C-alpha cells in the first residue's frame, strides 16, 4: 500500500544516484513500493537528478512554495537552508505537506494529521524525511530517534 511521502532537499546538481541512495537509506524497512509521492521546494523544479530519480521509479513529484513550507514549524531549523532558500528546512515540511495534500486536503492547515516516520537524514548532500498520513507510530521506524542522522 502506498502510504509514504518522501521529502527531499538536495544540493544543486545532485545526481539521481545520490538521491536514490539517500532515499533507500532513509526508507529502512520500507520499500519503494510504499512511496506514494516525492516532494521538494519549488526552486528544485528543474533539478535534473531529482527529476531523473522520480522518472526512473515512476514516482509523482510535487513541489511546494517557500510560503507553504514556512507555514510549518521546523524542530531544528537549518541556517544554511535559511540563507540559500529562505526557509528553515525542506525535507521534513515537504514530506508532511505531501502526506496531506495527496489526500486533497489544504496543506498547512492539515499537516498536523501527518506524522514523520523518519526525521531528516543526510546522505551525500541529500536530505530525506519520510511522512505518512496513515496510522503509523514514529517508534515503529528505526530512524526516528534523531533529528538528523548522517548516513554513510
C-alpha positions, 0 to 999 in steps of 0.5 A: 500500500502506498502510504509514504511521502518522501521529502527531499532537499538536495544540493544543486546538481545532485545526481539521481544516484545520490538521491536514490541512495539517500532515499533507500537509506532513509526508507529502512524497512520500507520499500519503494513500493510504499512511496506514494509521492516525492516532494521538494521546494519549488526552486528544485523544479528543474533539478535534473537528478531529482527529476531523473530519480522520480522518472526512473521509479515512476514516482509523482513529484510535487513541489511546494512554495517557500510560503507553504513550507514556512507555514510549518514549524521546523524542530531544528531549523537549518541556517544554511537552508535559511540563507540559500532558500529562505526557509528553515528546512525542506525535507521534513515540511515537504514530506508532511505537506505531501502526506496531506495534500495527496489526500486533497486536503489544504496543506498547512492547515492539515499537516498536523494529521501527518506524522514523520516516520523518519526525521531528516537524514543526510546522505551525500548532500541529500536530505530525506524525511519520510511522512505518512498520513496513515496510522503509523507510530514514529517508534515503529521506524528505526530512524526516528530517534534523531533529528538528523542522522548522517548516513554513510 
